[in-house]
Amino acid sequence: MMQLSRTALGLLAAITSIVFALLYGPLFIPIISSLFAISHGDVQWNEPSLSSYRALIDNQGILEAFKNTLIVGFTATFLSLVIGTLLAIHYCGGRSVVRELMQFTVFLPFLMPPIITGLSLLIFFRETGVPRSLLTVIAGHTVFVQALAYRTIVVRLRSLGPSMVEASADLGASAWQTLTHIVLPNLKSTLIGAGVLSFALSFDETLISLLVTGTDSTLPIRLWSMMRLGFTPDINALVAIILGVTAIMCILAVRQLLPAELDRVE
């Protein structure tokens, strides 16, 4: 193994530190700012305060938008996992032109620019007379994140191979028993990972939401509208809470997924 000199190691460490500071440094600015008082747009570093968090509790518009974002994110993630699992099982069950066309249809909204997907959905909802609401936002997000969940599940099913399913059928298990006792337990870690990624993608989606939303705004739309007038101090508190919850969710997901991956390797 090649040994690096102390100078080279020090240089690499310096470059790594600079990259981390540029990438993650801005994330700590709103977190630190949320812990101090803000007067006339300036942070009062000598006055620690939780006023931003108290203001966030009183900001019903932000809280309502955040609640709508969670409703859309969790619903779209659940639907994408259910539909993605069914489509992935169907696709891995054989080879045909119909299956390939189905896969192309699933991937198409994800591969197109979000503004094109959003416009297509907007025209569809308008022509079919469907009023824009949280339901149309959920439908748009489900269509968009569907490909991510589907592809993740397909890769896992291909790695499993047909042997376990065939063995289950040889032992007399029904299709439902094979699904619930063989397929889904082996997809547990994959479903968790796909769910986390799908929710993160849905939480951040702005263009599709902007085109298909009604009177109920999601958090990205609410923040988008606030950009013209400037953000209030309670947004710092919101960012700090979201980053904290995201970090906790990532840690829990890793703790859940890592043992399963290690067991699979062994």
N, C-alpha and C positions, 0 to 999 in steps of 0.2 A: 504494500500500500504506500502511496506517495506521501511523504512527510512534508508539511508546509513549514516554512520558517516562521519565527515569531512576528516578523514584519508583515509577512503575507497574511497571517491569521489576524493581526491587528487591523490591517487594511480591510479585510473581509468583514470583520466585526463592525468597523466604522461605517462601511457601505450599507450593511444590513440595518444598523441603527438609524441611518439617514432614511432609508426606504420605509422602515416601520414608522418613523416620525412623520414622514410625508403622507403615508397612507392612513394611519390611525390617530395621528395627532389632532386633526380637526374634530374627531369624535369627542375628545375630552373637553373641548372649549365650551359647548353648551352644558355639559355635565357640571363643570366647575362654576360656570356662570349662574346656574340654577341655584347655587348655594349661597349667593350673595345678593344684596339689594341692588336694584337698578334704578338710577335716577336720571331722567332726561336722556335716556339712551346710553348712559355710561355705567359700567359696572363699578360699584363701590366696594373695592376689595377689602376695605377695613370694616365692613358691616356684614358679617355673616347673617343670612336670613333665609327662611323657608317661605317667603312671601310668594315666590313663583309657584310653589306647589299649592298654596292656598288659593291663588288666583286661578290655577288650573281646575281646582274642584268647583269653583264658581262659574267657570266658562262652559255653559251648557252646550253651546254650539260645537266646540271641539269634542266634548265628551260624547255627544250624539253622533258626530261623524266617526269617532273612534269605535263606537259600538256598531255602527253600520259596517265599518271595515271588518270588524271581527265576524259579524254575521255573514258577510259576503265571503270572507276568506275561508272560514270553517265549512260553510255549505259547499262552496266550489271545490274545496279540497276533498270533502267526503264524496261528492258526486264524481269527481275525476278519478278517485281511487276505485269506486265501485264499477263505473263504466269501463275504466282502463283495465281492471282485472278481467272483466268479462270479455272484452275485446282481445286482450292478450291471450287468454286461454283459447279463444276461438282461432286466433291467428296461428298459434303454435300447434293446433290440432291437425294441420295439414298444409298443403301448398296448392294454391289455385289463383287464377286471375282475380277472382272476386275478393279474396283475402288481401292481395297486394293492393287492389284499388281501395279497399277499406283502410289499409294502413296509410296510403297516400292521402286520403281524406282526413284522417286524424292529424297528420303532420302539417297539412296545408295551412291552417290558421296560425300555427306557431312559426312557420317559416316565412310567412308574409309579414311586412311591416305592420306593427300594431294599428297604425292609423287606417290601413286598408281593411284589416279585420274589423275594426270598429265601425267604419263606414258601411261595410257589407252588412253587419248586424243591424245598424241603424236603419238602412233601407229595408231590410227584411222585416223588422218590427213595425215600420211605418206602413208597408204594403199589406201586412197581415192584420193591422189594426191593434197591435199589442201596445198598450200604454207603457211609457218608460217609467221604471220604478226600480227598487232593489232587486226584483225578480229578473229584470232584463240585465242588470249588472251581474248578477249571479250566473246567468246563462252565458254572458260574454266571457266572464272569467273562467268558467268551466270549459268552454270551447278553447280558450287560449292555453290553459295549463294542462289540458287533457293529454297532449302529446308527451309532456315530460313524465307524467305518471305512467302512461302506457309504455313508453320506451324503457323505463326503468324496470317495469314488471316483465316485459318481454325478455330482456337480457337475463333476468333471474330465472325465468321459466326455461329458457334455452340451456342454461347451465345445469339445471336439474336433470334434464333429459326425460325421455318417456318411460324409463325402466320402472320407477316407483309407481306411476299411474297404472302401467300394465300389470305390475305385481298385485296392486290393490284390486284390479278387476279380476285377476286370476283367483284371488282369494274370496271372491264373491261379493265384494263391496259394490254398492250402487254408485252412480255418478255423484250424487249428493254427499254420500259418505266419503268418497275419494276427495271431493272438494274441501269438505270441512275438516277431515282428519289427516289428509296428506298434503294437499296443495297449499291451503291457506297457512298452516303452521310453518311451512318452509318459506312462505312469502312474508312472514311477520316482520323481519328486519327491513326487507325491501319496501314494504308498505309504509313503515315508519319513516324511512329515509325519503321516499317519494312524497309522503304527506308533508314533511317539513319543507322540502324544496317547493312543492306546489303552493303551500300557504305563504311562503316568503315571496314567491313570484306574484301571487294574487294581491298580497298586502301592498306591494310596490307599484302595481299597475295603475297608470294614470290615463293614457290616451284612450283606451277602450272604455274606461269608466266615464271619461269626459263626454264621449259621444252617445253612450246608451243610458246614462243616468237620468233620473227624473228630478223630483224635488228633494229627495233624500241624498245628501252628499256623503261620499266616503272621505276618509282622512286626507288622501292625496289631493282630492278635488278641493277640499276645504283649504288646505295649505296653498294650493295653486292660486285660489282666489285671494288669499291674504298677502301674496307676494306684492301686489300692486300698492298696498298701503303700508306694508312692513309688518314684521312679526312682533307680537307682544311677548313680554318676559315669560309668560306661562308656557310658551312653546319650548323654551329651554328645559323646563321641568318635564314636559311631555317627551322630548327627545331622550332625556336621561332615563325615564321610566321604560320607554320602549327598548333602549339599548340594554338596560339591566335585565328585562324580561327575556329579550332575545338571547343574551348570553346564558341565562339559566336554562332556556329551552335547548340551546345547542349542547350544553354540558350534559343535560339529561338524555338527549338523543344519542350522544356519543357513548355514554355509559350503557345505554340500552343496546346499541348496535355493535359496539366493539366486542363484547363477550360472544355474541352470535357469530361474528366474523372469525374470531379466534378458534371457536369450536369447529367451524366449517373447515378451516385450514388444517387443524389437527386431524 
